Amino acid sequence: MTRVLYLRDQAKSVKHVSFDPSGTLLSVTSHDGYIYVYSLSSEQPELIKKLVGFAGNFEPDAEASSEAVWHPDGQAFAIATPTKDVQIVSKGDWERQRIFRSGHRGDITAIAWSPNGSFLVTAGSDRSLVLWDNKIQSILKKLEDVRATVLDMAWHPVENVLSYTNNDGELYIDTDFVPLEQAPLLEKGLQPAPFIHDPLSEISGNSRRPQINGPKETIPLGRGRRGSPDSLDDILGPDGMSDGGFIEDDDGAGYAEHVNGFGKRTNGHLDELTGRNGKRHANYDVWQPQVHPPFQPGSTPWRGNRKYLCLNLTGFVWTVDQDSHHTVTVEFYDREFHRDFHFTDPFLYDKACLNDNGTLFSCPSSDRHPAMLYYRPHETWTARTDWRTELPRDENVVAMSLSESYIVVTTSANYVRVYTLYGTPIRVYRQKSSPAVTCASWRDYVLTVGNGSVASDGTIRLLYTIENVKRDEMFQCEDIVALSEGAELKSVFFSDTGDPCIYDSEGVLLVLLHWRTPGQARWVPLLDTKQLDRLADGKREETYWPVAVAQEKFHCIILKGGDQYPYFPRPLLTEFDFQLPLTSKTKVNDDDLDNEKQTLEESFVRNSVILSLLEDVVNITNASHSQRSELARRELEVDKVLLQLLAAECREGEDKGMKALEIVGLLRDKSGKMLEAAGKIAARFERDVLGDKIREMAERTLAGMHDEELM
């Protein structure tokens, strides 16, 4: 023993310790039922998950087991529950999967997987031994009245043999433990752990696939190579090189050389190849760019048998897998305007959109039906309320969105399909950037995102397009989604004022500025969640699930404990004010002048961004009176912040005069009132030279001269 590592996170004494098959994870179960999962991939073990509510709370001398027994594929572990069942827990999301029920009347004392994961055997304090079918979680064999309580079990690596010990110190070796009808399953390759839904297939589309390596028995053998006219075989004849049958491998000792189906000598006598790859021809790897996986905004992967189909400010839609069907529930935050509803879903809907007008669902294609859209309006004046439409065969929904006017669907065939709210198809076209990633819509505007070309760093660029469906007008065409290196797109949505927003894996919220002018759009950060004040002390470890941007706030769900998606029960919504990432925070105390200036500078830039968004609405669209009034109010707000920033610079002395005059030049009000207020601020702090410069600027402004001439 050369090194000892201590794990001190357990509040109670430890009962069980187990490694996963790869040896990179260590699960520790304490007597209070807590399961601690450590990562051993780094030099120091790291606690990555603390699981509660799976194992029972036992006394130190209890025979009941609470060990996390890892499945041979390493994707899940089995653990005995207080209800005398065996629960499967997935490694991908640490959620409950399939369960082995009603096998024991007493506490479970031991669990063991067969070497290939086809079978599970459990023992209980009721002196029973149960063999389970891993695939369907059914009992294949049950031994009653075992001599004593079994405490540990082990399968033979290759034979149909189970060994177990009991609390009397006896060892039993049970041959042919698996019945003859099911014994061939032991000879199969590695079988997957029993999942309700595989977490890998929900995150990246890279679901686990069975291994295909091995001998290809269906490939016919080719014709043997003919010898040349003057080959040694032709010269000596068919018996010229033979040994006349003198050497025979009659005792199986390997004297004679074996030939393969081509009549050639095998390479069994050669040493194994060493190096990076045992195959002689595989000297290099073929590089392929990794495309961005598609996603439905507001939707989560399966966790156990539940998932959220949609989460936004209107409400939420969630579904439960009942094996033969799903049950869907739609709930609203404001129940004065809408009523919750619940229905049985035989089509197995996997995506949904929700707004004040209705709810949109989609299901994938199956053997019984093609992919389908289903729209259910909340209110209607006709008897027929909902409608369904089918997509062409072998075409599935990648992402969809619901606005006040249209339904937009991007498909696996790279089509963008646009429908009215009551199912009339009005447009279909092939998306240029493919494969498609996601989409969003607001009123008549549609935003689609797809994979584009390969960037210089080898990653795939995401491209977006914005168009007005009603006017058939393109605003931005195949422009780049601005993501930092290594970041992924997490969500796309329109704000309550109709501006496109994105949220990336780095926790940054961005809004698209000047998107109504072709070629002028740019992504501007509104909030970097890693710089929130609540995270300044470094004691919180949390991420944020984006929900919406409304009322100049970022609405989200706080995720703790390393979670990537919200789960049940329904979490509460949290809102954060916009805070542009302008500088690192070096806050010393609340009265520090530098902190005040940083706050004012951030407020100025933030209000300027919002002002630019309003100016685009007023100048390009048919703006209402309230929007024009809001624009004037926002311009006044920007100038007020500049005056406060001017006062902060004046307090620092005459040395800051150049910057103070520069701030005055940023004032938007050209009537002279704000310049007059700036002159009063300079006089209050006795900055005479600055006051003279401000008066000269005011005179030139009133005379119609440009500020650039003064500077």
LOBAMI-762363 format. One record per residue (C-alpha): residue number from 1; residue in one letter; z, y negated, x negated. Coordinates in steps of 0.05 Angstrom, whole numbers, m for minus. Example, Ala and Ser with C-alpha at 12.3 -4.5 7.8 and 13.67 -1.06 7.14 Angstrom:
% LOBAMI-762363
num | residuo | pz | py | px
1 | A | 156 | 90 | m246
2 | S | 143 | 21 | m273
This chain:
% LOBAMI-762363
num | residuo | pz | py | px
1 | M | 0 | 0 | 0
2 | T | m24 | m65 | m32
3 | R | m14 | m115 | 24
4 | V | 31 | m123 | 85
5 | L | 14 | m169 | 143
6 | Y | 65 | m189 | 196
7 | L | 48 | m202 | 269
8 | R | 105 | m242 | 300
9 | D | 76 | m264 | 367
10 | Q | 112 | m211 | 408
11 | A | 174 | m232 | 446
12 | K | 197 | m160 | 457
13 | S | 194 | m97 | 415
14 | V | 127 | m64 | 407
15 | K | 111 | 2 | 441
16 | H | 39 | 17 | 423
17 | V | m12 | m4 | 370
18 | S | m86 | 15 | 372
19 | F | m151 | m4 | 336
20 | D | m219 | m11 | 369
21 | P | m274 | 36 | 341
22 | S | m301 | m17 | 294
23 | G | m233 | m33 | 265
24 | T | m242 | m108 | 276
25 | L | m194 | m113 | 336
26 | L | m122 | m92 | 341
27 | S | m86 | m85 | 408
28 | V | m10 | m88 | 409
29 | T | 29 | m72 | 472
30 | S | 102 | m92 | 479
31 | H | 155 | m65 | 525
32 | D | 150 | m125 | 572
33 | G | 78 | m106 | 589
34 | Y | 43 | m159 | 548
35 | I | m19 | m139 | 509
36 | Y | m35 | m178 | 446
37 | V | m106 | m172 | 418
38 | Y | m116 | m193 | 346
39 | S | m181 | m204 | 308
40 | L | m181 | m173 | 238
41 | S | m248 | m202 | 217
42 | S | m215 | m256 | 174
43 | E | m164 | m250 | 118
44 | Q | m107 | m268 | 165
45 | P | m103 | m234 | 234
46 | E | m117 | m282 | 291
47 | L | m89 | m275 | 361
48 | I | m150 | m282 | 405
49 | K | m122 | m260 | 473
50 | K | m56 | m248 | 508
51 | L | m63 | m205 | 569
52 | V | m12 | m204 | 625
53 | G | m9 | m162 | 688
54 | F | m45 | m100 | 664
55 | A | 10 | m56 | 634
56 | G | 78 | m41 | 664
57 | N | 147 | m63 | 640
58 | F | 183 | m2 | 611
59 | E | 246 | 12 | 573
60 | P | 239 | 28 | 499
61 | D | 255 | 102 | 509
62 | A | 210 | 111 | 570
63 | E | 157 | 166 | 566
64 | A | 106 | 125 | 606
65 | S | 47 | 99 | 566
66 | S | 22 | 28 | 562
67 | E | m26 | 38 | 504
68 | A | m94 | 5 | 504
69 | V | m139 | 64 | 491
70 | W | m207 | 39 | 468
71 | H | m271 | 70 | 494
72 | P | m315 | 99 | 438
73 | D | m368 | 45 | 449
74 | G | m316 | m9 | 434
75 | Q | m334 | m51 | 495
76 | A | m272 | m37 | 536
77 | F | m205 | m2 | 536
78 | A | m166 | 39 | 586
79 | I | m94 | 26 | 603
80 | A | m45 | 57 | 652
81 | T | m21 | 10 | 708
82 | P | 46 | 8 | 744
83 | T | 10 | 37 | 805
84 | K | m3 | 103 | 767
85 | D | m77 | 87 | 760
86 | V | m120 | 76 | 698
87 | Q | m153 | 7 | 693
88 | I | m214 | m8 | 650
89 | V | m212 | m76 | 616
90 | S | m276 | m105 | 585
91 | K | m275 | m137 | 516
92 | G | m327 | m189 | 534
93 | D | m286 | m227 | 585
94 | W | m219 | m189 | 585
95 | E | m226 | m176 | 660
96 | R | m214 | m114 | 703
97 | Q | m273 | m68 | 712
98 | R | m274 | 2 | 742
99 | I | m209 | 38 | 759
100 | F | m190 | 112 | 760
101 | R | m147 | 121 | 823
102 | S | m100 | 171 | 854
103 | G | m96 | 221 | 798
104 | H | m21 | 224 | 788
105 | R | 42 | 220 | 829
106 | G | 83 | 199 | 768
107 | D | 76 | 149 | 711
108 | I | 18 | 162 | 664
109 | T | 42 | 185 | 596
110 | A | m22 | 195 | 556
111 | I | m96 | 176 | 558
112 | A | m154 | 201 | 515
113 | W | m230 | 191 | 516
114 | S | m278 | 246 | 498
115 | P | m316 | 232 | 432
116 | N | m378 | 208 | 467
117 | G | m342 | 172 | 524
118 | S | m367 | 219 | 579
119 | F | m298 | 241 | 601
120 | L | m228 | 213 | 607
121 | V | m166 | 257 | 608
122 | T | m98 | 232 | 631
123 | A | m29 | 262 | 633
124 | G | 30 | 243 | 677
125 | S | 104 | 250 | 684
126 | D | 90 | 294 | 745
127 | R | 69 | 347 | 694
128 | S | m4 | 343 | 712
129 | L | m66 | 339 | 669
130 | V | m129 | 307 | 699
131 | L | m201 | 307 | 674
132 | W | m244 | 249 | 699
133 | D | m318 | 236 | 702
134 | N | m327 | 169 | 666
135 | K | m390 | 149 | 704
136 | I | m364 | 156 | 776
137 | Q | m288 | 157 | 763
138 | S | m279 | 222 | 801
139 | I | m232 | 280 | 785
140 | L | m268 | 341 | 755
141 | K | m207 | 383 | 739
142 | K | m132 | 379 | 750
143 | L | m78 | 423 | 719
144 | E | m14 | 424 | 758
145 | D | 55 | 443 | 734
146 | V | 43 | 436 | 659
147 | R | 102 | 465 | 621
148 | A | 130 | 396 | 602
149 | T | 109 | 323 | 602
150 | V | 49 | 312 | 557
151 | L | 59 | 255 | 508
152 | D | m4 | 255 | 467
153 | M | m74 | 285 | 469
154 | A | m135 | 291 | 423
155 | W | m206 | 317 | 433
156 | H | m241 | 360 | 382
157 | P | m297 | 318 | 349
158 | V | m354 | 366 | 367
159 | E | m326 | 424 | 408
160 | N | m302 | 431 | 479
161 | V | m229 | 433 | 459
162 | L | m170 | 390 | 479
163 | S | m103 | 392 | 442
164 | Y | m39 | 362 | 469
165 | T | 35 | 360 | 455
166 | N | 94 | 353 | 502
167 | N | 165 | 327 | 499
168 | D | 190 | 396 | 481
169 | G | 154 | 392 | 414
170 | E | 102 | 443 | 433
171 | L | 28 | 440 | 414
172 | Y | m26 | 468 | 460
173 | I | m99 | 479 | 444
174 | D | m140 | 486 | 507
175 | T | m210 | 514 | 493
176 | D | m267 | 504 | 543
177 | F | m227 | 448 | 574
178 | V | m288 | 417 | 607
179 | P | m317 | 463 | 661
180 | L | m382 | 497 | 643
181 | E | m421 | 456 | 694
182 | Q | m403 | 391 | 660
183 | A | m397 | 416 | 588
184 | P | m469 | 395 | 570
185 | L | m447 | 322 | 579
186 | L | m406 | 329 | 515
187 | E | m471 | 339 | 476
188 | K | m502 | 274 | 500
189 | G | m502 | 210 | 459
190 | L | m452 | 155 | 465
191 | Q | m441 | 137 | 539
192 | P | m423 | 65 | 560
193 | A | m356 | 45 | 587
194 | P | m352 | 42 | 663
195 | F | m365 | m31 | 682
196 | I | m374 | m62 | 750
197 | H | m421 | m112 | 717
198 | D | m436 | m112 | 643
199 | P | m412 | m179 | 614
200 | L | m466 | m177 | 561
201 | S | m522 | m178 | 612
202 | E | m492 | m239 | 647
203 | I | m487 | m284 | 586
204 | S | m550 | m277 | 547
205 | G | m593 | m225 | 581
206 | N | m582 | m178 | 522
207 | S | m553 | m121 | 562
208 | R | m534 | m58 | 527
209 | R | m593 | m10 | 523
210 | P | m591 | 64 | 507
211 | Q | m609 | 84 | 436
212 | I | m680 | 107 | 429
213 | N | m679 | 131 | 358
214 | G | m689 | 204 | 345
215 | P | m744 | 257 | 343
216 | K | m803 | 242 | 387
217 | E | m818 | 309 | 416
218 | T | m874 | 285 | 461
219 | I | m918 | 261 | 404
220 | P | m970 | 315 | 389
221 | L | m977 | 338 | 317
222 | G | m1039 | 314 | 283
223 | R | m1092 | 358 | 251
224 | G | m1075 | 383 | 181
225 | R | m1109 | 350 | 122
226 | R | m1168 | 390 | 94
227 | G | m1171 | 404 | 20
228 | S | m1225 | 376 | m25
229 | P | m1282 | 422 | m46
230 | D | m1255 | 431 | m115
231 | S | m1181 | 433 | m97
232 | L | m1136 | 484 | m128
233 | D | m1129 | 520 | m62
234 | D | m1204 | 529 | m56
235 | I | m1210 | 554 | m127
236 | L | m1154 | 605 | m124
237 | G | m1162 | 624 | m51
238 | P | m1110 | 630 | 3
239 | D | m1067 | 679 | m37
240 | G | m1077 | 648 | m105
241 | M | m1014 | 606 | m103
242 | S | m970 | 651 | m61
243 | D | m914 | 693 | m86
244 | G | m937 | 754 | m48
245 | G | m874 | 753 | m6
246 | F | m831 | 768 | m67
247 | I | m780 | 714 | m51
248 | E | m751 | 719 | 18
249 | D | m694 | 679 | 46
250 | D | m665 | 740 | 79
251 | D | m592 | 719 | 70
252 | G | m601 | 646 | 90
253 | A | m581 | 621 | 21
254 | G | m640 | 573 | 16
255 | Y | m680 | 606 | m38
256 | A | m747 | 595 | m4
257 | E | m776 | 527 | 9
258 | H | m786 | 508 | 82
259 | V | m849 | 475 | 107
260 | N | m858 | 429 | 166
261 | G | m909 | 430 | 222
262 | F | m962 | 402 | 176
263 | G | m954 | 459 | 126
264 | K | m922 | 412 | 76
265 | R | m858 | 420 | 37
266 | T | m799 | 380 | 65
267 | N | m759 | 329 | 26
268 | G | m693 | 365 | 36
269 | H | m688 | 378 | m39
270 | L | m689 | 303 | m55
271 | D | m629 | 258 | m61
272 | E | m615 | 207 | m7
273 | L | m646 | 139 | m14
274 | T | m598 | 83 | m30
275 | G | m607 | 10 | m16
276 | R | m609 | m38 | 42
277 | N | m652 | 7 | 86
278 | G | m663 | 82 | 81
279 | K | m734 | 77 | 106
280 | R | m784 | 67 | 50
281 | H | m831 | 24 | 90
282 | A | m778 | m22 | 120
283 | N | m773 | m70 | 61
284 | Y | m768 | m133 | 102
285 | D | m744 | m158 | 170
286 | V | m790 | m194 | 219
287 | W | m761 | m261 | 239
288 | Q | m765 | m279 | 312
289 | P | m741 | m345 | 342
290 | Q | m684 | m339 | 392
291 | V | m702 | m370 | 459
292 | H | m650 | m405 | 500
293 | P | m625 | m360 | 556
294 | P | m636 | m383 | 628
295 | F | m577 | m404 | 671
296 | Q | m562 | m429 | 741
297 | P | m522 | m495 | 739
298 | G | m453 | m487 | 769
299 | S | m455 | m411 | 768
300 | T | m411 | m364 | 728
301 | P | m421 | m292 | 703
302 | W | m387 | m233 | 736
303 | R | m314 | m225 | 720
304 | G | m292 | m159 | 748
305 | N | m324 | m155 | 817
306 | R | m324 | m231 | 831
307 | K | m366 | m290 | 810
308 | Y | m378 | m362 | 830
309 | L | m449 | m374 | 854
310 | C | m440 | m449 | 857
311 | L | m386 | m501 | 839
312 | N | m396 | m575 | 854
313 | L | m362 | m634 | 888
314 | T | m385 | m611 | 957
315 | G | m350 | m544 | 952
316 | F | m358 | m476 | 922
317 | V | m393 | m410 | 937
318 | W | m366 | m343 | 912
319 | T | m383 | m271 | 922
320 | V | m347 | m204 | 916
321 | D | m382 | m139 | 897
322 | Q | m364 | m85 | 947
323 | D | m408 | m32 | 914
324 | S | m456 | m22 | 973
325 | H | m459 | m96 | 991
326 | H | m430 | m164 | 974
327 | T | m386 | m211 | 1014
328 | V | m401 | m285 | 1007
329 | T | m353 | m342 | 1022
330 | V | m372 | m416 | 1026
331 | E | m315 | m466 | 1025
332 | F | m316 | m542 | 1028
333 | Y | m269 | m594 | 1000
334 | D | m276 | m639 | 1061
335 | R | m265 | m594 | 1121
336 | E | m270 | m652 | 1170
337 | F | m345 | m653 | 1163
338 | H | m361 | m579 | 1148
339 | R | m330 | m513 | 1167
340 | D | m321 | m456 | 1117
341 | F | m360 | m393 | 1132
342 | H | m361 | m321 | 1108
343 | F | m414 | m266 | 1116
344 | T | m433 | m197 | 1092
345 | D | m490 | m198 | 1043
346 | P | m535 | m135 | 1041
347 | F | m587 | m170 | 996
348 | L | m538 | m181 | 938
349 | Y | m548 | m256 | 927
350 | D | m536 | m276 | 855
351 | K | m550 | m352 | 857
352 | A | m533 | m408 | 905
353 | C | m537 | m484 | 914
354 | L | m494 | m526 | 959
355 | N | m498 | m597 | 985
356 | D | m482 | m636 | 1048
357 | N | m545 | m612 | 1083
358 | G | m541 | m536 | 1073
359 | T | m532 | m476 | 1027
360 | L | m588 | m442 | 989
361 | F | m584 | m370 | 964
362 | S | m630 | m325 | 924
363 | C | m629 | m251 | 908
364 | P | m667 | m212 | 855
365 | S | m722 | m162 | 871
366 | S | m704 | m89 | 882
367 | D | m735 | m24 | 905
368 | R | m723 | m45 | 978
369 | H | m749 | m117 | 976
370 | P | m778 | m170 | 931
371 | A | m740 | m231 | 907
372 | M | m719 | m274 | 966
373 | L | m696 | m345 | 983
374 | Y | m648 | m357 | 1040
375 | Y | m630 | m427 | 1066
376 | R | m576 | m441 | 1116
377 | P | m568 | m513 | 1141
378 | H | m500 | m538 | 1161
379 | E | m524 | m574 | 1223
380 | T | m587 | m569 | 1265
381 | W | m611 | m588 | 1335
382 | T | m652 | m524 | 1343
383 | A | m630 | m453 | 1361
384 | R | m661 | m423 | 1298
385 | T | m622 | m450 | 1239
386 | D | m634 | m410 | 1176
387 | W | m698 | m383 | 1143
388 | R | m719 | m334 | 1090
389 | T | m780 | m329 | 1046
390 | E | m802 | m276 | 997
391 | L | m830 | m287 | 927
392 | P | m889 | m246 | 902
393 | R | m875 | m177 | 875
394 | D | m845 | m172 | 804
395 | E | m827 | m246 | 806
396 | N | m753 | m266 | 804
397 | V | m715 | m331 | 810
398 | V | m693 | m360 | 742
399 | A | m660 | m422 | 769
400 | M | m663 | m465 | 832
401 | S | m638 | m531 | 859
402 | L | m626 | m564 | 926
403 | S | m634 | m638 | 940
404 | E | m634 | m681 | 1002
405 | S | m709 | m671 | 1010
406 | Y | m733 | m609 | 973
407 | I | m718 | m540 | 946
408 | V | m742 | m527 | 875
409 | V | m747 | m457 | 845
410 | T | m767 | m437 | 774
411 | T | m787 | m364 | 767
412 | S | m796 | m309 | 716
413 | A | m871 | m319 | 720
414 | N | m861 | m391 | 695
415 | Y | m879 | m420 | 762
416 | V | m845 | m481 | 793
417 | R | m845 | m473 | 868
418 | V | m826 | m531 | 913
419 | Y | m808 | m523 | 987
420 | T | m785 | m570 | 1041
421 | L | m715 | m560 | 1068
422 | Y | m742 | m516 | 1124
423 | G | m786 | m471 | 1082
424 | T | m854 | m504 | 1080
425 | P | m885 | m493 | 1010
426 | I | m915 | m558 | 986
427 | R | m927 | m546 | 911
428 | V | m932 | m491 | 860
429 | Y | m953 | m499 | 787
430 | R | m944 | m465 | 720
431 | Q | m890 | m495 | 676
432 | K | m916 | m515 | 607
433 | S | m851 | m502 | 569
434 | S | m834 | m429 | 576
435 | P | m797 | m386 | 587
436 | A | m760 | m429 | 638
437 | V | m686 | m445 | 627
438 | T | m660 | m484 | 687
439 | C | m675 | m540 | 736
440 | A | m642 | m596 | 777
441 | S | m663 | m643 | 832
442 | W | m641 | m707 | 867
443 | R | m676 | m735 | 929
444 | D | m751 | m734 | 911
445 | Y | m740 | m724 | 836
446 | V | m745 | m656 | 801
447 | L | m722 | m640 | 730
448 | T | m744 | m575 | 697
449 | V | m723 | m549 | 628
450 | G | m758 | m495 | 587
451 | N | m765 | m468 | 517
452 | G | m813 | m505 | 472
453 | S | m838 | m501 | 401
454 | V | m799 | m480 | 339
455 | A | m764 | m536 | 303
456 | S | m761 | m545 | 227
457 | D | m693 | m510 | 224
458 | G | m721 | m448 | 259
459 | T | m690 | m461 | 328
460 | I | m727 | m468 | 394
461 | R | m731 | m538 | 421
462 | L | m716 | m547 | 495
463 | L | m765 | m590 | 533
464 | Y | m754 | m625 | 599
465 | T | m800 | m655 | 652
466 | I | m783 | m704 | 707
467 | E | m829 | m717 | 766
468 | N | m828 | m748 | 835
469 | V | m851 | m694 | 883
470 | K | m865 | m740 | 941
471 | R | m908 | m789 | 901
472 | D | m936 | m734 | 855
473 | E | m918 | m778 | 796
474 | M | m896 | m755 | 727
475 | F | m842 | m797 | 693
476 | Q | m826 | m755 | 631
477 | C | m871 | m698 | 609
478 | E | m847 | m644 | 560
479 | D | m798 | m690 | 524
480 | I | m744 | m661 | 479
481 | V | m674 | m646 | 503
482 | A | m631 | m679 | 450
483 | L | m581 | m627 | 426
484 | S | m543 | m626 | 360
485 | E | m555 | m571 | 310
486 | G | m527 | m505 | 335
487 | A | m510 | m531 | 404
488 | E | m533 | m499 | 469
489 | L | m547 | m529 | 536
490 | K | m490 | m513 | 585
491 | S | m508 | m552 | 648
492 | V | m560 | m599 | 678
493 | F | m548 | m643 | 739
494 | F | m561 | m712 | 769
495 | S | m505 | m762 | 776
496 | D | m485 | m791 | 842
497 | T | m531 | m851 | 827
498 | G | m590 | m806 | 810
499 | D | m590 | m806 | 733
500 | P | m603 | m740 | 696
501 | C | m543 | m714 | 656
502 | I | m532 | m655 | 609
503 | Y | m471 | m622 | 580
504 | D | m475 | m581 | 516
505 | S | m433 | m528 | 482
506 | E | m403 | m580 | 435
507 | G | m369 | m613 | 495
508 | V | m413 | m675 | 497
509 | L | m437 | m707 | 562
510 | L | m502 | m746 | 557
511 | V | m542 | m787 | 607
512 | L | m617 | m802 | 604
513 | L | m631 | m876 | 597
514 | H | m697 | m910 | 618
515 | W | m723 | m843 | 646
516 | R | m765 | m878 | 699
517 | T | m809 | m908 | 644
518 | P | m856 | m857 | 611
519 | G | m842 | m850 | 536
520 | Q | m779 | m893 | 537
521 | A | m726 | m842 | 556
522 | R | m667 | m829 | 509
523 | W | m604 | m788 | 514
524 | V | m541 | m829 | 508
525 | P | m471 | m798 | 501
526 | L | m422 | m818 | 554
527 | L | m363 | m774 | 533
528 | D | m344 | m728 | 475
529 | T | m290 | m683 | 504
530 | K | m266 | m665 | 434
531 | Q | m243 | m737 | 425
532 | L | m201 | m740 | 488
533 | D | m131 | m770 | 479
534 | R | m100 | m707 | 508
535 | L | m126 | m668 | 448
536 | A | m104 | m718 | 395
537 | D | m39 | m681 | 377
538 | G | m76 | m616 | 364
539 | K | m29 | m576 | 407
540 | R | m77 | m563 | 464
541 | E | m132 | m512 | 460
542 | E | m178 | m522 | 519
543 | T | m251 | m531 | 539
544 | Y | m283 | m561 | 600
545 | W | m329 | m533 | 653
546 | P | m376 | m588 | 678
547 | V | m380 | m600 | 753
548 | A | m409 | m669 | 766
549 | V | m415 | m742 | 745
550 | A | m394 | m788 | 801
551 | Q | m361 | m856 | 807
552 | E | m369 | m867 | 732
553 | K | m325 | m807 | 717
554 | F | m336 | m737 | 689
555 | H | m311 | m685 | 738
556 | C | m295 | m618 | 707
557 | I | m250 | m557 | 707
558 | I | m202 | m548 | 648
559 | L | m207 | m479 | 615
560 | K | m150 | m455 | 573
561 | G | m135 | m394 | 530
562 | G | m205 | m387 | 503
563 | D | m237 | m379 | 572
564 | Q | m310 | m399 | 578
565 | Y | m316 | m398 | 653
566 | P | m270 | m414 | 712
567 | Y | m241 | m356 | 750
568 | F | m199 | m341 | 811
569 | P | m157 | m368 | 843
570 | R | m200 | m430 | 850
571 | P | m181 | m480 | 796
572 | L | m167 | m553 | 808
573 | L | m218 | m607 | 790
574 | T | m201 | m657 | 736
575 | E | m235 | m723 | 722
576 | F | m242 | m763 | 658
577 | D | m266 | m834 | 647
578 | F | m328 | m845 | 605
579 | Q | m312 | m858 | 532
580 | L | m370 | m866 | 484
581 | P | m359 | m835 | 415
582 | L | m366 | m897 | 372
583 | T | m314 | m885 | 317
584 | S | m259 | m838 | 296
585 | K | m191 | m854 | 326
586 | T | m141 | m881 | 277
587 | K | m90 | m906 | 327
588 | V | m24 | m927 | 296
589 | N | 10 | m964 | 352
590 | D | m8 | m996 | 418
591 | D | m5 | m1067 | 390
592 | D | m51 | m1056 | 331
593 | L | m108 | m1107 | 332
594 | D | m159 | m1058 | 305
595 | N | m144 | m1010 | 361
596 | E | m154 | m1066 | 412
597 | K | m221 | m1084 | 381
598 | Q | m244 | m1011 | 381
599 | T | m226 | m1007 | 454
600 | L | m264 | m1071 | 471
601 | E | m325 | m1050 | 431
602 | E | m327 | m983 | 467
603 | S | m320 | m1018 | 534
604 | F | m377 | m1065 | 516
605 | V | m425 | m1009 | 497
606 | R | m405 | m966 | 557
607 | N | m415 | m1022 | 607
608 | S | m481 | m1040 | 573
609 | V | m506 | m969 | 584
610 | I | m486 | m970 | 657
611 | L | m518 | m1038 | 663
612 | S | m583 | m1011 | 634
613 | L | m583 | m955 | 686
614 | L | m574 | m1006 | 741
615 | E | m629 | m1051 | 714
616 | D | m677 | m992 | 715
617 | V | m661 | m980 | 788
618 | V | m668 | m1054 | 808
619 | N | m731 | m1068 | 767
620 | I | m770 | m1004 | 781
621 | T | m749 | m981 | 850
622 | N | m742 | m1015 | 917
623 | A | m669 | m1033 | 906
624 | S | m621 | m1049 | 962
625 | H | m579 | m1112 | 968
626 | S | m516 | m1074 | 947
627 | Q | m551 | m1050 | 884
628 | R | m572 | m1120 | 865
629 | S | m501 | m1145 | 877
630 | E | m474 | m1089 | 834
631 | L | m522 | m1109 | 779
632 | A | m496 | m1181 | 779
633 | R | m424 | m1156 | 779
634 | R | m437 | m1110 | 720
635 | E | m470 | m1166 | 680
636 | L | m408 | m1208 | 691
637 | E | m365 | m1150 | 669
638 | V | m403 | m1143 | 604
639 | D | m395 | m1217 | 589
640 | K | m320 | m1214 | 603
641 | V | m313 | m1158 | 552
642 | L | m351 | m1199 | 501
643 | L | m305 | m1258 | 512
644 | Q | m245 | m1213 | 501
645 | L | m276 | m1187 | 438
646 | L | m290 | m1259 | 416
647 | A | m216 | m1276 | 425
648 | A | m196 | m1216 | 383
649 | E | m242 | m1239 | 327
650 | C | m216 | m1310 | 330
651 | R | m145 | m1285 | 322
652 | E | m164 | m1255 | 254
653 | G | m182 | m1323 | 225
654 | E | m241 | m1365 | 204
655 | D | m267 | m1309 | 159
656 | K | m292 | m1273 | 220
657 | G | m333 | m1333 | 243
658 | M | m401 | m1301 | 232
659 | K | m384 | m1239 | 273
660 | A | m353 | m1283 | 327
661 | L | m416 | m1325 | 332
662 | E | m457 | m1261 | 336
663 | I | m415 | m1237 | 395
664 | V | m428 | m1303 | 430
665 | G | m503 | m1291 | 421
666 | L | m496 | m1225 | 460
667 | L | m474 | m1260 | 524
668 | R | m522 | m1247 | 580
669 | D | m506 | m1306 | 624
670 | K | m556 | m1362 | 610
671 | S | m528 | m1412 | 659
672 | G | m481 | m1439 | 606
673 | K | m415 | m1420 | 640
674 | M | m400 | m1363 | 593
675 | L | m419 | m1405 | 532
676 | E | m372 | m1459 | 557
677 | A | m317 | m1406 | 563
678 | A | m332 | m1383 | 492
679 | G | m324 | m1454 | 467
680 | K | m256 | m1459 | 500
681 | I | m234 | m1395 | 467
682 | A | m255 | m1422 | 398
683 | A | m217 | m1487 | 412
684 | R | m155 | m1450 | 434
685 | F | m151 | m1414 | 367
686 | E | m170 | m1478 | 330
687 | R | m236 | m1451 | 303
688 | D | m271 | m1518 | 298
689 | V | m332 | m1495 | 259
690 | L | m343 | m1438 | 307
691 | G | m335 | m1486 | 365
692 | D | m390 | m1531 | 337
693 | K | m437 | m1472 | 329
694 | I | m424 | m1450 | 401
695 | R | m439 | m1521 | 427
696 | E | m504 | m1522 | 388
697 | M | m522 | m1454 | 418
698 | A | m507 | m1480 | 488
699 | E | m550 | m1542 | 478
700 | R | m608 | m1500 | 453
701 | T | m600 | m1452 | 511
702 | L | m601 | m1508 | 561
703 | A | m662 | m1537 | 526
704 | G | m698 | m1470 | 535
705 | M | m698 | m1451 | 462
706 | H | m690 | m1379 | 439
707 | D | m625 | m1355 | 409
708 | E | m664 | m1324 | 351
709 | E | m681 | m1393 | 324
710 | L | m606 | m1409 | 319
711 | M | m589 | m1346 | 282
